[in-house]
Amino acid sequence: MNEYIMTYFGGEHPSTPEAGKAHFAAYQTWLLSLGDAVVSAMNPLRGTVSIAPDGSQVPGSQSGMSGYTILRALTIEEAVAMASNCPFLEIKGRLEIAERVNMSQ
């Protein structure tokens, strides 16, 4: 089995607290449906600082990355299939899937 990083970009905040609760419930249901394929779920990011090659720093994400989840799958196609049902897409978020390379082997 390989591990894949599913990175979250953008997305709109739900318009009401009720919509936020409904979205979070759908997200949790989706995660539970993946079972043991979820290695590390719901890793939101905040307080980002971007550092340029010259060492200058800018507050905030230059890419819009807002979090990640680690999935276990046989192939990237399987990981993409899992991600394609993520409720984050319903709030106009974008996902990227990449295989995590283990450099210690």
C-alpha positions as CSV (number, residue, x, y, z in Angstrom):
1,M,0.0,0.0,0.0
2,N,1.1,3.5,-0.8
3,E,0.3,6.7,1.1
4,Y,-1.2,9.7,-0.7
5,I,-1.4,13.3,0.5
6,M,-4.7,14.9,-0.4
7,T,-4.2,18.7,-0.2
8,Y,-7.1,21.1,0.2
9,F,-7.1,24.5,-1.6
10,G,-9.6,27.3,-1.4
11,G,-13.2,26.5,-0.6
12,E,-16.0,28.8,0.6
13,H,-17.1,28.9,4.2
14,P,-20.7,27.8,4.7
15,S,-23.0,30.7,4.8
16,T,-24.7,29.9,8.2
17,P,-23.7,28.0,11.3
18,E,-26.3,25.4,10.4
19,A,-24.8,24.9,6.9
20,G,-21.4,24.7,8.6
21,K,-22.6,21.9,10.9
22,A,-24.2,20.1,7.9
23,H,-21.0,20.3,5.9
24,F,-18.9,19.1,8.8
25,A,-21.2,16.1,9.3
26,A,-21.0,15.2,5.6
27,Y,-17.3,15.4,5.8
28,Q,-17.1,13.2,8.8
29,T,-19.5,10.7,7.1
30,W,-17.2,10.7,4.1
31,L,-14.1,10.1,6.2
32,L,-15.8,7.2,8.0
33,S,-16.8,5.6,4.7
34,L,-13.1,5.4,3.8
35,G,-12.3,3.2,6.8
36,D,-8.7,2.1,7.3
37,A,-7.7,4.0,4.1
38,V,-7.5,7.2,6.2
39,V,-4.1,7.5,7.8
40,S,-4.4,11.0,9.1
41,A,-7.6,13.0,8.7
42,M,-8.5,16.7,9.0
43,N,-5.2,18.5,9.3
44,P,-6.2,22.2,8.8
45,L,-3.4,24.8,8.4
46,R,-3.3,28.3,9.8
47,G,-0.8,31.0,10.5
48,T,1.1,30.4,7.3
49,V,4.2,32.4,6.3
50,S,5.6,32.1,2.8
51,I,9.4,32.4,2.4
52,A,10.9,33.4,-0.9
53,P,14.3,32.2,-2.2
54,D,15.8,35.5,-1.2
55,G,14.6,34.9,2.4
56,S,11.9,37.6,2.3
57,Q,8.7,36.5,4.2
58,V,5.1,37.2,3.4
59,P,2.2,36.3,5.8
60,G,-0.3,33.9,4.3
61,S,-0.3,31.1,1.8
62,Q,0.8,31.9,-1.7
63,S,-0.9,28.7,-3.0
64,G,-4.1,28.9,-1.0
65,M,-3.4,25.5,0.7
66,S,-5.7,25.2,3.7
67,G,-5.0,21.6,4.9
68,Y,-4.4,18.0,4.1
69,T,-5.4,14.4,4.7
70,I,-3.2,11.3,4.3
71,L,-4.8,8.3,2.5
72,R,-3.6,4.7,2.0
73,A,-4.4,3.1,-1.4
74,L,-2.9,0.7,-3.9
75,T,-2.7,3.2,-6.7
76,I,-3.1,7.0,-7.3
77,E,-6.3,6.2,-9.3
78,E,-7.8,4.6,-6.2
79,A,-6.8,7.6,-4.0
80,V,-8.3,10.0,-6.7
81,A,-11.5,7.9,-6.6
82,M,-11.7,8.3,-2.8
83,A,-11.1,12.0,-3.1
84,S,-13.7,12.6,-5.8
85,N,-16.5,12.1,-3.2
86,C,-15.0,14.6,-0.7
87,P,-17.6,17.2,0.5
88,F,-14.9,19.8,0.3
89,L,-15.6,19.9,-3.5
90,E,-19.2,20.9,-2.7
91,I,-18.0,24.2,-1.2
92,K,-16.0,25.0,-4.3
93,G,-12.7,23.7,-2.8
94,R,-10.0,22.1,-5.0
95,L,-8.1,19.0,-4.1
96,E,-4.7,17.7,-5.2
97,I,-3.5,14.1,-4.7
98,A,0.2,13.2,-4.6
99,E,2.0,10.0,-3.6
100,R,4.1,10.4,-0.5
101,V,7.6,9.2,-1.2
102,N,9.3,7.5,1.8
103,M,13.0,8.7,1.6
104,S,14.1,6.5,4.5
105,Q,14.0,3.2,2.5
